[in-house]
Amino acid sequence: MAVLLAGGCGHARAAQVSDCSSAGPGTVVVTSALETGQAVPAPHRVNMAAGSTVQVRVSSDKVVQIHIHGYDLEYDAAPGTPGCVSFVAGRAGLFDVEAHPDTLLLQLEVR
Ligand SMILES: [Cu+2]
């Protein structure tokens, strides 16, 4: 799986990124799905402490690009191949996770 630098929404990259092969103790695992253009479950807010390791896993019924704003992480999800990224949430704030171009999946609230 490729994890690419974001081109679009303009923030400096602020995360250490790894793949999702291991979820250690304390890892915050966040999942969402995109089904016929809708986020399932409906967009919601997930709280975590700054410095947490987070995995954001998204399954989708079509090929789509997932974007984690603020951390500027972009990765692909496709049918049968969920997209997942694991990173350290070192920056506090409220960050949208989108299926591009404009479907909000959830928000990460880091504090
Ligand atoms: Cu975006």
Boltz pocket constraint, residues with backbone or C-beta under 6 A from the ligand:
constraints:
  - pocket:
      binder: B
      contacts: [[A, 8], [A, 9], [A, 67], [A, 68], [A, 69], [A, 98], [A, 100], [A, 101]]
      max_distance: 6.0
